[in-house]
Amino acid sequence: MKQRTWERVLPMGECWCGCGTEVSARSFFSAGHDRRAESMLAALEYGSLADMLAAHGYGPGRKSLHHEYQAREERSSAR
């Protein structure tokens, strides 16, 4: 995981995808809008989700996102 270089984020009562929908005080997103935000960010910054994965070294014939994530989860549960 990358070193955090940004401030800790906190729910603000408004959906973080930018739609302006009011959400509960403990939520970042309206239902389903987390996926919407991921897709929009990938498209804006990389062109597509596949391009974003490739930019970080993942994809067929490259690192396996699935295996990397599983290994991280196993390290976390071992603590």
mmCIF file of the N, C-alpha and C atoms, coordinates in Angstrom:
data_MODEL
# 
_entry.id   MODEL 
# 
loop_
_atom_site.group_PDB 
_atom_site.id 
_atom_site.type_symbol 
_atom_site.label_atom_id 
_atom_site.label_alt_id 
_atom_site.label_comp_id 
_atom_site.label_asym_id 
_atom_site.label_entity_id 
_atom_site.label_seq_id 
_atom_site.pdbx_PDB_ins_code 
_atom_site.Cartn_x 
_atom_site.Cartn_y 
_atom_site.Cartn_z 
_atom_site.occupancy 
_atom_site.B_iso_or_equiv 
_atom_site.pdbx_formal_charge 
_atom_site.auth_seq_id 
_atom_site.auth_comp_id 
_atom_site.auth_asym_id 
_atom_site.auth_atom_id 
_atom_site.pdbx_PDB_model_num 
ATOM 1   N N  . MET A 1 1  ? 0.849   -1.182  0.000   1.00 0.00 ? 1  MET A N  1 
ATOM 2   C CA . MET A 1 1  ? 0.000   0.000   0.000   1.00 0.00 ? 1  MET A CA 1 
ATOM 3   C C  . MET A 1 1  ? 0.889   1.238   0.000   1.00 0.00 ? 1  MET A C  1 
ATOM 4   N N  . LYS A 1 2  ? 0.438   2.257   -0.699  1.00 0.00 ? 2  LYS A N  1 
ATOM 5   C CA . LYS A 1 2  ? 1.205   3.495   -0.772  1.00 0.00 ? 2  LYS A CA 1 
ATOM 6   C C  . LYS A 1 2  ? 1.217   4.219   0.562   1.00 0.00 ? 2  LYS A C  1 
ATOM 7   N N  . GLN A 1 3  ? 2.275   4.970   0.773   1.00 0.00 ? 3  GLN A N  1 
ATOM 8   C CA . GLN A 1 3  ? 2.371   5.832   1.948   1.00 0.00 ? 3  GLN A CA 1 
ATOM 9   C C  . GLN A 1 3  ? 1.306   6.923   1.820   1.00 0.00 ? 3  GLN A C  1 
ATOM 10  N N  . ARG A 1 4  ? 0.537   7.130   2.852   1.00 0.00 ? 4  ARG A N  1 
ATOM 11  C CA . ARG A 1 4  ? -0.517  8.159   2.820   1.00 0.00 ? 4  ARG A CA 1 
ATOM 12  C C  . ARG A 1 4  ? 0.128   9.537   2.807   1.00 0.00 ? 4  ARG A C  1 
ATOM 13  N N  . THR A 1 5  ? -0.240  10.329  1.802   1.00 0.00 ? 5  THR A N  1 
ATOM 14  C CA . THR A 1 5  ? 0.290   11.694  1.681   1.00 0.00 ? 5  THR A CA 1 
ATOM 15  C C  . THR A 1 5  ? -0.833  12.730  1.763   1.00 0.00 ? 5  THR A C  1 
ATOM 16  N N  . TRP A 1 6  ? -2.017  12.271  2.108   1.00 0.00 ? 6  TRP A N  1 
ATOM 17  C CA . TRP A 1 6  ? -3.170  13.155  2.195   1.00 0.00 ? 6  TRP A CA 1 
ATOM 18  C C  . TRP A 1 6  ? -3.757  13.064  3.602   1.00 0.00 ? 6  TRP A C  1 
ATOM 19  N N  . GLU A 1 7  ? -4.552  14.066  3.934   1.00 0.00 ? 7  GLU A N  1 
ATOM 20  C CA . GLU A 1 7  ? -5.185  14.088  5.256   1.00 0.00 ? 7  GLU A CA 1 
ATOM 21  C C  . GLU A 1 7  ? -6.194  12.964  5.391   1.00 0.00 ? 7  GLU A C  1 
ATOM 22  N N  . ARG A 1 8  ? -6.457  12.559  6.618   1.00 0.00 ? 8  ARG A N  1 
ATOM 23  C CA . ARG A 1 8  ? -7.483  11.552  6.895   1.00 0.00 ? 8  ARG A CA 1 
ATOM 24  C C  . ARG A 1 8  ? -8.823  12.089  6.425   1.00 0.00 ? 8  ARG A C  1 
ATOM 25  N N  . VAL A 1 9  ? -9.570  11.246  5.721   1.00 0.00 ? 9  VAL A N  1 
ATOM 26  C CA . VAL A 1 9  ? -10.873 11.672  5.214   1.00 0.00 ? 9  VAL A CA 1 
ATOM 27  C C  . VAL A 1 9  ? -11.966 11.295  6.201   1.00 0.00 ? 9  VAL A C  1 
ATOM 28  N N  . LEU A 1 10 ? -12.970 12.129  6.277   1.00 0.00 ? 10 LEU A N  1 
ATOM 29  C CA . LEU A 1 10 ? -14.095 11.914  7.178   1.00 0.00 ? 10 LEU A CA 1 
ATOM 30  C C  . LEU A 1 10 ? -15.396 12.122  6.419   1.00 0.00 ? 10 LEU A C  1 
ATOM 31  N N  . PRO A 1 11 ? -16.443 11.360  6.780   1.00 0.00 ? 11 PRO A N  1 
ATOM 32  C CA . PRO A 1 11 ? -17.750 11.588  6.160   1.00 0.00 ? 11 PRO A CA 1 
ATOM 33  C C  . PRO A 1 11 ? -18.215 13.016  6.460   1.00 0.00 ? 11 PRO A C  1 
ATOM 34  N N  . MET A 1 12 ? -18.821 13.649  5.473   1.00 0.00 ? 12 MET A N  1 
ATOM 35  C CA . MET A 1 12 ? -19.226 15.047  5.626   1.00 0.00 ? 12 MET A CA 1 
ATOM 36  C C  . MET A 1 12 ? -20.735 15.257  5.482   1.00 0.00 ? 12 MET A C  1 
ATOM 37  N N  . GLY A 1 13 ? -21.498 14.141  5.349   1.00 0.00 ? 13 GLY A N  1 
ATOM 38  C CA . GLY A 1 13 ? -22.940 14.269  5.186   1.00 0.00 ? 13 GLY A CA 1 
ATOM 39  C C  . GLY A 1 13 ? -23.372 14.469  3.748   1.00 0.00 ? 13 GLY A C  1 
ATOM 40  N N  . GLU A 1 14 ? -22.399 14.445  2.830   1.00 0.00 ? 14 GLU A N  1 
ATOM 41  C CA . GLU A 1 14 ? -22.686 14.595  1.399   1.00 0.00 ? 14 GLU A CA 1 
ATOM 42  C C  . GLU A 1 14 ? -21.910 13.518  0.653   1.00 0.00 ? 14 GLU A C  1 
ATOM 43  N N  . CYS A 1 15 ? -22.534 12.957  -0.381  1.00 0.00 ? 15 CYS A N  1 
ATOM 44  C CA . CYS A 1 15 ? -21.919 11.882  -1.158  1.00 0.00 ? 15 CYS A CA 1 
ATOM 45  C C  . CYS A 1 15 ? -20.600 12.361  -1.778  1.00 0.00 ? 15 CYS A C  1 
ATOM 46  N N  . TRP A 1 16 ? -19.555 11.547  -1.613  1.00 0.00 ? 16 TRP A N  1 
ATOM 47  C CA . TRP A 1 16 ? -18.227 11.900  -2.099  1.00 0.00 ? 16 TRP A CA 1 
ATOM 48  C C  . TRP A 1 16 ? -18.070 11.738  -3.606  1.00 0.00 ? 16 TRP A C  1 
ATOM 49  N N  . CYS A 1 17 ? -19.057 11.200  -4.323  1.00 0.00 ? 17 CYS A N  1 
ATOM 50  C CA . CYS A 1 17 ? -18.932 11.100  -5.782  1.00 0.00 ? 17 CYS A CA 1 
ATOM 51  C C  . CYS A 1 17 ? -19.169 12.453  -6.438  1.00 0.00 ? 17 CYS A C  1 
ATOM 52  N N  . GLY A 1 18 ? -19.699 13.382  -5.646  1.00 0.00 ? 18 GLY A N  1 
ATOM 53  C CA . GLY A 1 18 ? -19.927 14.722  -6.178  1.00 0.00 ? 18 GLY A CA 1 
ATOM 54  C C  . GLY A 1 18 ? -21.340 14.986  -6.657  1.00 0.00 ? 18 GLY A C  1 
ATOM 55  N N  . CYS A 1 19 ? -22.248 14.018  -6.469  1.00 0.00 ? 19 CYS A N  1 
ATOM 56  C CA . CYS A 1 19 ? -23.623 14.174  -6.960  1.00 0.00 ? 19 CYS A CA 1 
ATOM 57  C C  . CYS A 1 19 ? -24.440 15.144  -6.113  1.00 0.00 ? 19 CYS A C  1 
ATOM 58  N N  . GLY A 1 20 ? -23.955 15.407  -4.876  1.00 0.00 ? 20 GLY A N  1 
ATOM 59  C CA . GLY A 1 20 ? -24.658 16.329  -3.990  1.00 0.00 ? 20 GLY A CA 1 
ATOM 60  C C  . GLY A 1 20 ? -25.707 15.692  -3.102  1.00 0.00 ? 20 GLY A C  1 
ATOM 61  N N  . THR A 1 21 ? -25.894 14.371  -3.217  1.00 0.00 ? 21 THR A N  1 
ATOM 62  C CA . THR A 1 21 ? -26.881 13.673  -2.402  1.00 0.00 ? 21 THR A CA 1 
ATOM 63  C C  . THR A 1 21 ? -26.483 13.704  -0.927  1.00 0.00 ? 21 THR A C  1 
ATOM 64  N N  . GLU A 1 22 ? -27.432 13.975  -0.060  1.00 0.00 ? 22 GLU A N  1 
ATOM 65  C CA . GLU A 1 22 ? -27.196 13.948  1.378   1.00 0.00 ? 22 GLU A CA 1 
ATOM 66  C C  . GLU A 1 22 ? -27.126 12.496  1.828   1.00 0.00 ? 22 GLU A C  1 
ATOM 67  N N  . VAL A 1 23 ? -26.123 12.181  2.665   1.00 0.00 ? 23 VAL A N  1 
ATOM 68  C CA . VAL A 1 23 ? -25.965 10.825  3.195   1.00 0.00 ? 23 VAL A CA 1 
ATOM 69  C C  . VAL A 1 23 ? -25.869 10.897  4.716   1.00 0.00 ? 23 VAL A C  1 
ATOM 70  N N  . SER A 1 24 ? -25.958 9.747   5.370   1.00 0.00 ? 24 SER A N  1 
ATOM 71  C CA . SER A 1 24 ? -25.886 9.734   6.831   1.00 0.00 ? 24 SER A CA 1 
ATOM 72  C C  . SER A 1 24 ? -24.529 10.251  7.290   1.00 0.00 ? 24 SER A C  1 
ATOM 73  N N  . ALA A 1 25 ? -24.464 10.663  8.524   1.00 0.00 ? 25 ALA A N  1 
ATOM 74  C CA . ALA A 1 25 ? -23.251 11.256  9.083   1.00 0.00 ? 25 ALA A CA 1 
ATOM 75  C C  . ALA A 1 25 ? -22.069 10.285  9.092   1.00 0.00 ? 25 ALA A C  1 
ATOM 76  N N  . ARG A 1 26 ? -22.337 8.989   8.967   1.00 0.00 ? 26 ARG A N  1 
ATOM 77  C CA . ARG A 1 26 ? -21.257 7.998   8.989   1.00 0.00 ? 26 ARG A CA 1 
ATOM 78  C C  . ARG A 1 26 ? -20.934 7.427   7.612   1.00 0.00 ? 26 ARG A C  1 
ATOM 79  N N  . SER A 1 27 ? -21.549 7.950   6.552   1.00 0.00 ? 27 SER A N  1 
ATOM 80  C CA . SER A 1 27 ? -21.338 7.413   5.210   1.00 0.00 ? 27 SER A CA 1 
ATOM 81  C C  . SER A 1 27 ? -20.562 8.376   4.328   1.00 0.00 ? 27 SER A C  1 
ATOM 82  N N  . PHE A 1 28 ? -19.772 7.815   3.432   1.00 0.00 ? 28 PHE A N  1 
ATOM 83  C CA . PHE A 1 28 ? -19.075 8.613   2.429   1.00 0.00 ? 28 PHE A CA 1 
ATOM 84  C C  . PHE A 1 28 ? -19.899 8.706   1.143   1.00 0.00 ? 28 PHE A C  1 
ATOM 85  N N  . PHE A 1 29 ? -20.676 7.648   0.847   1.00 0.00 ? 29 PHE A N  1 
ATOM 86  C CA . PHE A 1 29 ? -21.375 7.561   -0.430  1.00 0.00 ? 29 PHE A CA 1 
ATOM 87  C C  . PHE A 1 29 ? -22.840 7.186   -0.273  1.00 0.00 ? 29 PHE A C  1 
ATOM 88  N N  . SER A 1 30 ? -23.638 7.617   -1.227  1.00 0.00 ? 30 SER A N  1 
ATOM 89  C CA . SER A 1 30 ? -25.001 7.131   -1.390  1.00 0.00 ? 30 SER A CA 1 
ATOM 90  C C  . SER A 1 30 ? -24.887 5.711   -1.942  1.00 0.00 ? 30 SER A C  1 
ATOM 91  N N  . ALA A 1 31 ? -25.923 4.905   -1.791  1.00 0.00 ? 31 ALA A N  1 
ATOM 92  C CA . ALA A 1 31 ? -25.882 3.507   -2.240  1.00 0.00 ? 31 ALA A CA 1 
ATOM 93  C C  . ALA A 1 31 ? -25.443 3.394   -3.700  1.00 0.00 ? 31 ALA A C  1 
ATOM 94  N N  . GLY A 1 32 ? -24.391 2.606   -3.946  1.00 0.00 ? 32 GLY A N  1 
ATOM 95  C CA . GLY A 1 32 ? -23.884 2.372   -5.292  1.00 0.00 ? 32 GLY A CA 1 
ATOM 96  C C  . GLY A 1 32 ? -22.955 3.451   -5.831  1.00 0.00 ? 32 GLY A C  1 
ATOM 97  N N  . HIS A 1 33 ? -22.874 4.565   -5.149  1.00 0.00 ? 33 HIS A N  1 
ATOM 98  C CA . HIS A 1 33 ? -22.084 5.677   -5.664  1.00 0.00 ? 33 HIS A CA 1 
ATOM 99  C C  . HIS A 1 33 ? -20.580 5.500   -5.441  1.00 0.00 ? 33 HIS A C  1 
ATOM 100 N N  . ASP A 1 34 ? -20.191 4.560   -4.570  1.00 0.00 ? 34 ASP A N  1 
ATOM 101 C CA . ASP A 1 34 ? -18.766 4.260   -4.431  1.00 0.00 ? 34 ASP A CA 1 
ATOM 102 C C  . ASP A 1 34 ? -18.224 3.674   -5.729  1.00 0.00 ? 34 ASP A C  1 
ATOM 103 N N  . ARG A 1 35 ? -18.984 2.782   -6.337  1.00 0.00 ? 35 ARG A N  1 
ATOM 104 C CA . ARG A 1 35 ? -18.590 2.185   -7.621  1.00 0.00 ? 35 ARG A CA 1 
ATOM 105 C C  . ARG A 1 35 ? -18.618 3.244   -8.729  1.00 0.00 ? 35 ARG A C  1 
ATOM 106 N N  . ARG A 1 36 ? -19.604 4.092   -8.677  1.00 0.00 ? 36 ARG A N  1 
ATOM 107 C CA . ARG A 1 36 ? -19.697 5.182   -9.658  1.00 0.00 ? 36 ARG A CA 1 
ATOM 108 C C  . ARG A 1 36 ? -18.454 6.066   -9.556  1.00 0.00 ? 36 ARG A C  1 
ATOM 109 N N  . ALA A 1 37 ? -18.044 6.404   -8.341  1.00 0.00 ? 37 ALA A N  1 
ATOM 110 C CA . ALA A 1 37 ? -16.864 7.246   -8.136  1.00 0.00 ? 37 ALA A CA 1 
ATOM 111 C C  . ALA A 1 37 ? -15.601 6.554   -8.644  1.00 0.00 ? 37 ALA A C  1 
ATOM 112 N N  . GLU A 1 38 ? -15.471 5.252   -8.373  1.00 0.00 ? 38 GLU A N  1 
ATOM 113 C CA . GLU A 1 38 ? -14.310 4.506   -8.877  1.00 0.00 ? 38 GLU A CA 1 
ATOM 114 C C  . GLU A 1 38 ? -14.244 4.545   -10.395 1.00 0.00 ? 38 GLU A C  1 
ATOM 115 N N  . SER A 1 39 ? -15.370 4.315   -11.041 1.00 0.00 ? 39 SER A N  1 
ATOM 116 C CA . SER A 1 39 ? -15.410 4.320   -12.506 1.00 0.00 ? 39 SER A CA 1 
ATOM 117 C C  . SER A 1 39 ? -15.085 5.699   -13.081 1.00 0.00 ? 39 SER A C  1 
ATOM 118 N N  . MET A 1 40 ? -15.655 6.741   -12.469 1.00 0.00 ? 40 MET A N  1 
ATOM 119 C CA . MET A 1 40 ? -15.398 8.089   -12.958 1.00 0.00 ? 40 MET A CA 1 
ATOM 120 C C  . MET A 1 40 ? -13.931 8.466   -12.772 1.00 0.00 ? 40 MET A C  1 
ATOM 121 N N  . LEU A 1 41 ? -13.359 8.119   -11.615 1.00 0.00 ? 41 LEU A N  1 
ATOM 122 C CA . LEU A 1 41 ? -11.955 8.434   -11.371 1.00 0.00 ? 41 LEU A CA 1 
ATOM 123 C C  . LEU A 1 41 ? -11.049 7.698   -12.349 1.00 0.00 ? 41 LEU A C  1 
ATOM 124 N N  . ALA A 1 42 ? -11.307 6.407   -12.557 1.00 0.00 ? 42 ALA A N  1 
ATOM 125 C CA . ALA A 1 42 ? -10.499 5.629   -13.503 1.00 0.00 ? 42 ALA A CA 1 
ATOM 126 C C  . ALA A 1 42 ? -10.578 6.235   -14.899 1.00 0.00 ? 42 ALA A C  1 
ATOM 127 N N  . ALA A 1 43 ? -11.780 6.618   -15.330 1.00 0.00 ? 43 ALA A N  1 
ATOM 128 C CA . ALA A 1 43 ? -11.954 7.202   -16.661 1.00 0.00 ? 43 ALA A CA 1 
ATOM 129 C C  . ALA A 1 43 ? -11.246 8.552   -16.780 1.00 0.00 ? 43 ALA A C  1 
ATOM 130 N N  . LEU A 1 44 ? -11.387 9.392   -15.767 1.00 0.00 ? 44 LEU A N  1 
ATOM 131 C CA . LEU A 1 44 ? -10.770 10.720  -15.811 1.00 0.00 ? 44 LEU A CA 1 
ATOM 132 C C  . LEU A 1 44 ? -9.249  10.668  -15.748 1.00 0.00 ? 44 LEU A C  1 
ATOM 133 N N  . GLU A 1 45 ? -8.716  9.829   -14.884 1.00 0.00 ? 45 GLU A N  1 
ATOM 134 C CA . GLU A 1 45 ? -7.273  9.805   -14.657 1.00 0.00 ? 45 GLU A CA 1 
ATOM 135 C C  . GLU A 1 45 ? -6.503  8.849   -15.572 1.00 0.00 ? 45 GLU A C  1 
ATOM 136 N N  . TYR A 1 46 ? -7.163  7.782   -16.054 1.00 0.00 ? 46 TYR A N  1 
ATOM 137 C CA . TYR A 1 46 ? -6.463  6.756   -16.823 1.00 0.00 ? 46 TYR A CA 1 
ATOM 138 C C  . TYR A 1 46 ? -7.087  6.447   -18.182 1.00 0.00 ? 46 TYR A C  1 
ATOM 139 N N  . GLY A 1 47 ? -8.343  6.740   -18.382 1.00 0.00 ? 47 GLY A N  1 
ATOM 140 C CA . GLY A 1 47 ? -9.042  6.387   -19.617 1.00 0.00 ? 47 GLY A CA 1 
ATOM 141 C C  . GLY A 1 47 ? -10.045 5.272   -19.388 1.00 0.00 ? 47 GLY A C  1 
ATOM 142 N N  . SER A 1 48 ? -9.658  4.268   -18.608 1.00 0.00 ? 48 SER A N  1 
ATOM 143 C CA . SER A 1 48 ? -10.558 3.160   -18.275 1.00 0.00 ? 48 SER A CA 1 
ATOM 144 C C  . SER A 1 48 ? -9.996  2.417   -17.060 1.00 0.00 ? 48 SER A C  1 
ATOM 145 N N  . LEU A 1 49 ? -10.803 1.529   -16.506 1.00 0.00 ? 49 LEU A N  1 
ATOM 146 C CA . LEU A 1 49 ? -10.346 0.718   -15.382 1.00 0.00 ? 49 LEU A CA 1 
ATOM 147 C C  . LEU A 1 49 ? -9.198  -0.190  -15.821 1.00 0.00 ? 49 LEU A C  1 
ATOM 148 N N  . ALA A 1 50 ? -9.299  -0.768  -17.021 1.00 0.00 ? 50 ALA A N  1 
ATOM 149 C CA . ALA A 1 50 ? -8.221  -1.626  -17.524 1.00 0.00 ? 50 ALA A CA 1 
ATOM 150 C C  . ALA A 1 50 ? -6.920  -0.835  -17.651 1.00 0.00 ? 50 ALA A C  1 
ATOM 151 N N  . ASP A 1 51 ? -7.009  0.407   -18.147 1.00 0.00 ? 51 ASP A N  1 
ATOM 152 C CA . ASP A 1 51 ? -5.819  1.247   -18.256 1.00 0.00 ? 51 ASP A CA 1 
ATOM 153 C C  . ASP A 1 51 ? -5.235  1.550   -16.877 1.00 0.00 ? 51 ASP A C  1 
ATOM 154 N N  . MET A 1 52 ? -6.094  1.778   -15.887 1.00 0.00 ? 52 MET A N  1 
ATOM 155 C CA . MET A 1 52 ? -5.626  2.049   -14.527 1.00 0.00 ? 52 MET A CA 1 
ATOM 156 C C  . MET A 1 52 ? -4.878  0.838   -13.972 1.00 0.00 ? 52 MET A C  1 
ATOM 157 N N  . LEU A 1 53 ? -5.435  -0.355  -14.171 1.00 0.00 ? 53 LEU A N  1 
ATOM 158 C CA . LEU A 1 53 ? -4.775  -1.570  -13.709 1.00 0.00 ? 53 LEU A CA 1 
ATOM 159 C C  . LEU A 1 53 ? -3.422  -1.745  -14.391 1.00 0.00 ? 53 LEU A C  1 
ATOM 160 N N  . ALA A 1 54 ? -3.378  -1.548  -15.703 1.00 0.00 ? 54 ALA A N  1 
ATOM 161 C CA . ALA A 1 54 ? -2.127  -1.685  -16.449 1.00 0.00 ? 54 ALA A CA 1 
ATOM 162 C C  . ALA A 1 54 ? -1.091  -0.661  -15.986 1.00 0.00 ? 54 ALA A C  1 
ATOM 163 N N  . ALA A 1 55 ? -1.522  0.551   -15.685 1.00 0.00 ? 55 ALA A N  1 
ATOM 164 C CA . ALA A 1 55 ? -0.604  1.598   -15.221 1.00 0.00 ? 55 ALA A CA 1 
ATOM 165 C C  . ALA A 1 55 ? 0.063   1.224   -13.906 1.00 0.00 ? 55 ALA A C  1 
ATOM 166 N N  . HIS A 1 56 ? -0.582  0.348   -13.139 1.00 0.00 ? 56 HIS A N  1 
ATOM 167 C CA . HIS A 1 56 ? -0.033  -0.081  -11.854 1.00 0.00 ? 56 HIS A CA 1 
ATOM 168 C C  . HIS A 1 56 ? 0.577   -1.480  -11.922 1.00 0.00 ? 56 HIS A C  1 
ATOM 169 N N  . GLY A 1 57 ? 0.711   -2.007  -13.146 1.00 0.00 ? 57 GLY A N  1 
ATOM 170 C CA . GLY A 1 57 ? 1.394   -3.285  -13.340 1.00 0.00 ? 57 GLY A CA 1 
ATOM 171 C C  . GLY A 1 57 ? 0.530   -4.517  -13.236 1.00 0.00 ? 57 GLY A C  1 
ATOM 172 N N  . TYR A 1 58 ? -0.794  -4.372  -13.250 1.00 0.00 ? 58 TYR A N  1 
ATOM 173 C CA . TYR A 1 58 ? -1.701  -5.509  -13.129 1.00 0.00 ? 58 TYR A CA 1 
ATOM 174 C C  . TYR A 1 58 ? -2.312  -5.869  -14.475 1.00 0.00 ? 58 TYR A C  1 
ATOM 175 N N  . GLY A 1 59 ? -2.735  -7.113  -14.603 1.00 0.00 ? 59 GLY A N  1 
ATOM 176 C CA . GLY A 1 59 ? -3.412  -7.580  -15.808 1.00 0.00 ? 59 GLY A CA 1 
ATOM 177 C C  . GLY A 1 59 ? -2.836  -8.908  -16.258 1.00 0.00 ? 59 GLY A C  1 
ATOM 178 N N  . PRO A 1 60 ? -3.432  -9.514  -17.290 1.00 0.00 ? 60 PRO A N  1 
ATOM 179 C CA . PRO A 1 60 ? -2.935  -10.793 -17.801 1.00 0.00 ? 60 PRO A CA 1 
ATOM 180 C C  . PRO A 1 60 ? -1.455  -10.687 -18.188 1.00 0.00 ? 60 PRO A C  1 
ATOM 181 N N  . GLY A 1 61 ? -0.665  -11.641 -17.720 1.00 0.00 ? 61 GLY A N  1 
ATOM 182 C CA . GLY A 1 61 ? 0.761   -11.632 -18.006 1.00 0.00 ? 61 GLY A CA 1 
ATOM 183 C C  . GLY A 1 61 ? 1.550   -10.664 -17.133 1.00 0.00 ? 61 GLY A C  1 
ATOM 184 N N  . ARG A 1 62 ? 0.861   -10.029 -16.180 1.00 0.00 ? 62 ARG A N  1 
ATOM 185 C CA . ARG A 1 62 ? 1.486   -9.085  -15.255 1.00 0.00 ? 62 ARG A CA 1 
ATOM 186 C C  . ARG A 1 62 ? 1.160   -9.524  -13.831 1.00 0.00 ? 62 ARG A C  1 
ATOM 187 N N  . LYS A 1 63 ? 1.301   -8.628  -12.875 1.00 0.00 ? 63 LYS A N  1 
ATOM 188 C CA . LYS A 1 63 ? 0.919   -8.954  -11.497 1.00 0.00 ? 63 LYS A CA 1 
ATOM 189 C C  . LYS A 1 63 ? -0.571  -9.270  -11.455 1.00 0.00 ? 63 LYS A C  1 
ATOM 190 N N  . SER A 1 64 ? -0.942  -10.164 -10.552 1.00 0.00 ? 64 SER A N  1 
ATOM 191 C CA . SER A 1 64 ? -2.347  -10.524 -10.359 1.00 0.00 ? 64 SER A CA 1 
ATOM 192 C C  . SER A 1 64 ? -2.937  -9.676  -9.230  1.00 0.00 ? 64 SER A C  1 
ATOM 193 N N  . LEU A 1 65 ? -3.884  -8.821  -9.555  1.00 0.00 ? 65 LEU A N  1 
ATOM 194 C CA . LEU A 1 65 ? -4.541  -8.004  -8.538  1.00 0.00 ? 65 LEU A CA 1 
ATOM 195 C C  . LEU A 1 65 ? -5.183  -8.895  -7.477  1.00 0.00 ? 65 LEU A C  1 
ATOM 196 N N  . HIS A 1 66 ? -5.807  -9.964  -7.925  1.00 0.00 ? 66 HIS A N  1 
ATOM 197 C CA . HIS A 1 66 ? -6.474  -10.903 -7.024  1.00 0.00 ? 66 HIS A CA 1 
ATOM 198 C C  . HIS A 1 66 ? -5.473  -11.495 -6.027  1.00 0.00 ? 66 HIS A C  1 
ATOM 199 N N  . HIS A 1 67 ? -4.350  -11.996 -6.513  1.00 0.00 ? 67 HIS A N  1 
ATOM 200 C CA . HIS A 1 67 ? -3.364  -12.620 -5.626  1.00 0.00 ? 67 HIS A CA 1 
ATOM 201 C C  . HIS A 1 67 ? -2.703  -11.600 -4.702  1.00 0.00 ? 67 HIS A C  1 
ATOM 202 N N  . GLU A 1 68 ? -2.414  -10.417 -5.217  1.00 0.00 ? 68 GLU A N  1 
ATOM 203 C CA . GLU A 1 68 ? -1.813  -9.369  -4.381  1.00 0.00 ? 68 GLU A CA 1 
ATOM 204 C C  . GLU A 1 68 ? -2.756  -8.991  -3.239  1.00 0.00 ? 68 GLU A C  1 
ATOM 205 N N  . TYR A 1 69 ? -4.048  -8.876  -3.553  1.00 0.00 ? 69 TYR A N  1 
ATOM 206 C CA . TYR A 1 69 ? -5.029  -8.503  -2.534  1.00 0.00 ? 69 TYR A CA 1 
ATOM 207 C C  . TYR A 1 69 ? -5.172  -9.612  -1.491  1.00 0.00 ? 69 TYR A C  1 
ATOM 208 N N  . GLN A 1 70 ? -5.241  -10.855 -1.962  1.00 0.00 ? 70 GLN A N  1 
ATOM 209 C CA . GLN A 1 70 ? -5.340  -11.988 -1.022  1.00 0.00 ? 70 GLN A CA 1 
ATOM 210 C C  . GLN A 1 70 ? -4.140  -12.028 -0.083  1.00 0.00 ? 70 GLN A C  1 
ATOM 211 N N  . ALA A 1 71 ? -2.952  -11.815 -0.602  1.00 0.00 ? 71 ALA A N  1 
ATOM 212 C CA . ALA A 1 71 ? -1.742  -11.832 0.219   1.00 0.00 ? 71 ALA A CA 1 
ATOM 213 C C  . ALA A 1 71 ? -1.785  -10.720 1.259   1.00 0.00 ? 71 ALA A C  1 
ATOM 214 N N  . ARG A 1 72 ? -2.272  -9.557  0.858   1.00 0.00 ? 72 ARG A N  1 
ATOM 215 C CA . ARG A 1 72 ? -2.388  -8.444  1.815   1.00 0.00 ? 72 ARG A CA 1 
ATOM 216 C C  . ARG A 1 72 ? -3.360  -8.794  2.932   1.00 0.00 ? 72 ARG A C  1 
ATOM 217 N N  . GLU A 1 73 ? -4.490  -9.394  2.569   1.00 0.00 ? 73 GLU A N  1 
ATOM 218 C CA . GLU A 1 73 ? -5.485  -9.786  3.568   1.00 0.00 ? 73 GLU A CA 1 
ATOM 219 C C  . GLU A 1 73 ? -4.922  -10.819 4.530   1.00 0.00 ? 73 GLU A C  1 
ATOM 220 N N  . GLU A 1 74 ? -4.154  -11.770 3.998   1.00 0.00 ? 74 GLU A N  1 
ATOM 221 C CA . GLU A 1 74 ? -3.552  -12.796 4.848   1.00 0.00 ? 74 GLU A CA 1 
ATOM 222 C C  . GLU A 1 74 ? -2.535  -12.187 5.810   1.00 0.00 ? 74 GLU A C  1 
ATOM 223 N N  . ARG A 1 75 ? -1.741  -11.208 5.336   1.00 0.00 ? 75 ARG A N  1 
ATOM 224 C CA . ARG A 1 75 ? -0.787  -10.540 6.217   1.00 0.00 ? 75 ARG A CA 1 
ATOM 225 C C  . ARG A 1 75 ? -1.514  -9.771  7.305   1.00 0.00 ? 75 ARG A C  1 
ATOM 226 N N  . SER A 1 76 ? -2.622  -9.133  6.947   1.00 0.00 ? 76 SER A N  1 
ATOM 227 C CA . SER A 1 76 ? -3.380  -8.350  7.924   1.00 0.00 ? 76 SER A CA 1 
ATOM 228 C C  . SER A 1 76 ? -4.010  -9.236  8.984   1.00 0.00 ? 76 SER A C  1 
ATOM 229 N N  . SER A 1 77 ? -4.525  -10.387 8.584   1.00 0.00 ? 77 SER A N  1 
ATOM 230 C CA . SER A 1 77 ? -5.183  -11.274 9.557   1.00 0.00 ? 77 SER A CA 1 
ATOM 231 C C  . SER A 1 77 ? -4.165  -11.988 10.434  1.00 0.00 ? 77 SER A C  1 
ATOM 232 N N  . ALA A 1 78 ? -2.917  -12.062 10.011  1.00 0.00 ? 78 ALA A N  1 
ATOM 233 C CA . ALA A 1 78 ? -1.876  -12.726 10.788  1.00 0.00 ? 78 ALA A CA 1 
ATOM 234 C C  . ALA A 1 78 ? -1.381  -11.840 11.935  1.00 0.00 ? 78 ALA A C  1 
ATOM 235 N N  . ARG A 1 79 ? -1.715  -10.576 11.910  1.00 0.00 ? 79 ARG A N  1 
ATOM 236 C CA . ARG A 1 79 ? -1.251  -9.652  12.944  1.00 0.00 ? 79 ARG A CA 1 
ATOM 237 C C  . ARG A 1 79 ? -2.016  -9.799  14.214  1.00 0.00 ? 79 ARG A C  1 
# 
